[in-house]
Amino acid sequence: MTASPQSWTRAERLDPDRLTAAVYHATGERLTVEGSCPGGQVGAAYVRRADGRLSVLKWRPGARLDELRAGPLAVCEVLHERGYPCPATELALQVDGAVVLVQQLLPGAPPDALDHDGLDRALALNAAQAGLLAGRADIPQVHLHLLEDGPGYCLHEPLRRHSARGAALEERIRSAGAAHPPRLAGDDVVHQDFHHGNLLAVDGTVTGVIDWDGAGRGDHRFDLVTLRFGLHAKDAEGQPQDVVRRLDSLLDALPEDVLRPSWAHMSLRMTDWAIRHFPPEQVERWLELAEQRL
């Protein structure tokens, strides 16, 4: 017997009209909504600034601005200093229990699928994240949530209640959590959502990496596991399987103490999210991937 996704709390979608009204109330600036950004589960919107610039409106429900400034926003400041292509945050403010962000709109678009050239570019970007946070112990290490729930994601109970298969996976995730530290070790930049839908390019040239809302400190190779899960999401839409196999071979070479907890985290994150938001057949696809390495 499996639990219906309707029985679980879903992520709240961005309401651009409400958030632009909140920005106006707090700052006096009127943002004109120009439409929804493609992709994403929580949502983002294109907004026109008072000076005519087009920017991106985002929000983080359940977040505190001081925590974002100490974590993801601080990470992006370091990346900007090093010339890494991530969007600047133009405005950040607390609105009740959420943080509203207005960010720079970078040129380019994500690829429909990742080819070998695209994988090369992704690997180069990932390598550039190594060591960038040395001496920045003030930036929190990425929490894996293998033994307890994350803040609105990486929830354990949906797996336990979904099915016997889900419960068995959750037990293996907890086993990985018991065998490894709760946070990623290292002084690298970790994006946490490093999939090809967040990579922008124009004519084959990388123009940006977006959605740094969960960024922190740890081991940059975690993002290669995220990239692998991102390719799985596109398997049914023409993703070249030789690219998948190439990335799998790179993951095979990772140390166990990096690969296993990273894979356990992504298995928990994506399976929990699928149970709460996606049709049952998609849940099975994520269970199949998770079980490959757990």
C-alpha positions in Angstrom: 0.0 0.0 0.0 1.5 3.4 -1.0 0.6 6.8 0.4 -1.0 9.3 -2.0 1.0 12.5 -2.7 -2.1 14.5 -1.7 -1.7 13.3 1.9 1.6 15.1 2.2 2.4 18.8 2.6 3.6 20.3 -0.6 6.0 23.2 -1.2 4.2 26.5 -1.4 4.5 28.2 -4.8 5.8 31.7 -5.3 3.0 34.3 -5.5 4.6 37.2 -7.4 1.8 39.7 -6.9 1.9 39.3 -3.1 5.7 39.5 -3.0 6.0 42.5 -5.2 3.4 44.2 -3.0 5.6 43.3 0.0 8.7 44.8 -1.7 6.8 48.0 -2.4 5.6 48.2 1.2 9.2 47.7 2.5 11.2 49.7 0.0 8.9 51.9 -2.0 10.0 50.3 -5.3 7.4 49.0 -7.6 8.3 45.8 -9.4 6.3 44.9 -12.5 5.7 41.2 -13.0 6.7 40.2 -16.6 6.0 36.5 -16.4 7.0 33.2 -14.8 10.5 31.8 -15.1 10.6 28.2 -16.6 11.4 25.2 -14.4 11.7 24.9 -10.7 9.3 23.5 -8.1 8.8 26.6 -5.9 8.8 29.1 -8.8 10.5 32.3 -9.8 9.2 35.3 -11.8 10.7 37.9 -14.2 10.2 41.4 -12.8 10.9 44.8 -14.3 12.8 47.2 -11.9 12.0 50.9 -11.6 15.0 51.7 -13.7 13.9 49.4 -16.5 16.2 46.5 -15.7 14.7 43.0 -16.0 15.5 40.9 -12.9 14.4 37.6 -11.2 12.1 37.5 -8.2 12.5 34.5 -5.9 11.6 33.6 -2.4 12.7 31.2 0.4 9.8 30.2 2.6 10.8 29.3 6.1 14.1 31.1 5.8 15.7 33.9 7.8 17.6 36.7 6.0 20.5 36.6 8.5 21.0 32.9 7.8 21.1 33.5 4.1 23.5 36.4 4.4 25.8 34.1 6.5 25.5 31.2 4.0 24.4 31.3 0.4 24.7 35.1 -0.1 28.2 35.0 1.4 29.1 32.1 -0.9 28.0 34.2 -3.9 30.1 37.1 -2.8 33.2 34.9 -2.8 32.3 33.5 -6.2 31.9 37.1 -7.6 35.3 38.0 -6.3 36.8 35.0 -8.2 34.9 35.8 -11.4 32.7 32.7 -11.2 29.4 33.3 -13.2 26.7 33.5 -10.6 24.0 36.1 -10.4 24.3 39.1 -8.1 21.6 39.6 -5.5 20.1 43.1 -6.0 17.6 43.0 -3.1 17.0 40.8 -0.1 14.4 41.3 2.6 12.5 39.4 5.2 8.8 39.1 4.6 7.2 37.4 7.6 8.5 33.9 7.6 10.1 34.0 4.2 13.0 35.8 2.4 12.3 37.6 -0.8 15.2 38.0 -3.3 15.6 40.0 -6.4 18.5 38.8 -8.4 20.4 39.7 -11.6 19.0 38.1 -14.8 21.9 36.5 -16.6 21.9 35.9 -20.3 21.5 32.4 -21.8 19.3 29.4 -21.3 19.9 25.9 -20.0 20.3 23.0 -22.5 17.5 20.6 -23.1 20.0 17.8 -22.5 23.7 17.6 -21.5 26.1 16.5 -24.3 29.8 15.7 -23.8 30.8 19.4 -24.4 28.2 20.4 -21.8 29.5 17.9 -19.3 33.0 19.2 -19.9 31.8 22.7 -19.0 30.0 21.5 -16.0 33.0 19.6 -14.7 35.2 22.7 -15.2 32.8 24.8 -13.3 32.6 22.3 -10.5 36.5 22.1 -10.3 36.6 25.9 -10.0 34.6 25.6 -6.8 37.4 23.7 -5.0 39.1 25.5 -2.1 37.3 28.8 -2.5 36.1 28.9 1.1 39.4 28.1 2.8 39.5 30.3 5.9 35.8 30.9 5.8 34.7 28.9 8.8 31.9 31.4 9.3 30.1 29.9 6.2 28.1 26.8 7.4 28.9 23.4 6.1 26.2 21.7 4.1 23.9 19.6 6.3 23.0 16.2 4.8 19.9 15.5 6.9 20.4 11.7 6.9 19.2 11.2 10.4 16.6 13.9 10.7 14.4 16.0 8.5 15.6 19.0 6.6 13.8 22.4 6.5 10.9 21.5 4.2 12.8 18.9 2.2 14.7 15.7 2.9 11.8 14.5 5.0 12.1 10.9 6.2 8.5 10.0 7.1 7.2 10.1 3.5 9.6 7.3 2.6 8.8 5.2 5.7 5.0 5.5 5.0 5.1 5.3 1.2 5.8 1.6 0.8 8.0 -1.3 2.0 10.5 -0.3 -0.7 10.5 3.3 0.5 11.0 2.3 4.1 13.9 0.0 3.2 15.5 2.8 1.3 15.0 5.2 4.3 16.7 2.6 6.6 19.7 2.5 4.3 19.8 6.3 4.2 19.9 6.3 8.0 22.6 3.7 8.0 24.7 6.0 5.8 24.0 8.8 8.2 25.1 6.8 11.2 28.4 6.0 9.5 29.3 9.5 8.3 29.4 13.0 9.8 26.1 15.0 9.5 27.8 17.8 7.5 30.0 17.7 4.5 33.7 18.1 5.2 35.9 20.5 3.2 36.4 24.1 2.2 34.9 24.0 -1.3 31.9 25.9 -2.6 28.9 23.5 -2.8 26.0 24.6 -4.9 23.6 21.8 -3.7 21.4 22.0 -6.8 24.0 21.7 -9.5 22.1 20.2 -12.4 22.1 21.2 -16.0 18.8 23.0 -15.7 20.7 25.5 -13.6 23.5 26.0 -16.1 23.1 28.9 -18.6 24.9 29.1 -22.0 24.9 31.1 -25.2 26.3 29.5 -28.3 28.1 26.9 -26.2 29.7 29.5 -23.8 28.7 29.3 -20.2 27.0 32.6 -19.1 25.9 31.6 -15.6 25.1 29.1 -12.9 21.8 30.0 -11.1 19.8 29.0 -8.0 22.4 29.2 -5.3 19.8 29.4 -2.5 21.1 26.3 -0.7 24.9 27.0 -1.2 27.3 26.3 1.5 30.7 24.9 2.4 31.9 21.3 2.0 33.2 19.0 -0.8 32.5 20.3 -4.3 32.2 16.7 -5.6 28.8 16.5 -3.9 27.6 18.6 -6.8 28.6 15.8 -9.2 26.1 13.5 -7.5 23.5 16.2 -7.8 24.3 16.5 -11.5 23.8 12.8 -11.9 20.3 13.0 -10.3 19.5 15.9 -12.6 20.4 13.8 -15.6 18.1 11.1 -14.4 15.2 13.6 -14.3 15.8 14.1 -18.0 16.3 10.4 -19.0 12.9 10.2 -20.7 13.4 13.4 -22.6 16.4 12.4 -24.8 19.3 12.6 -22.4 22.3 10.9 -24.1 23.1 7.7 -22.2 26.8 7.8 -23.0 27.0 11.1 -21.1 25.2 9.4 -18.2 27.7 6.5 -18.3 30.6 8.9 -18.4 29.4 10.7 -15.3 28.8 7.4 -13.6 32.4 6.4 -14.2 33.5 9.6 -12.5 31.3 8.9 -9.5 32.7 5.4 -9.3 36.2 6.9 -8.7 35.0 9.1 -5.8 36.0 8.1 -2.3 33.4 6.1 -0.4 33.2 8.8 2.4 32.2 11.3 -0.3 30.0 9.3 -2.6 27.9 7.3 -0.1 26.6 10.2 2.1 26.2 12.4 -0.9 24.2 9.7 -2.7 22.1 9.1 0.4 21.3 12.7 0.7 20.2 13.1 -2.9 18.2 9.8 -2.7 16.3 11.1 0.3 15.8 14.6 -1.2 14.5 13.4 -4.5 12.5 10.5 -3.4 10.8 12.5 -0.6 10.0 15.3 -3.0 8.6 12.9 -5.6 6.4 11.2 -3.1 4.9 14.6 -2.0 4.7 16.3 -5.5 4.9 13.8 -8.4 2.8 10.9 -9.8 3.5 7.4 -8.4 5.3 6.3 -11.5 7.9 9.0 -11.0 8.4 7.9 -7.4 9.4 4.5 -8.7 12.0 6.0 -11.1 13.7 7.8 -8.2 13.6 4.7 -6.0 15.3 2.8 -8.8 18.1 5.4 -9.1 18.6 5.6 -5.3 18.9 1.8 -5.0 21.7 1.7 -7.5 24.3 2.9 -4.9 22.5 2.3 -1.6 
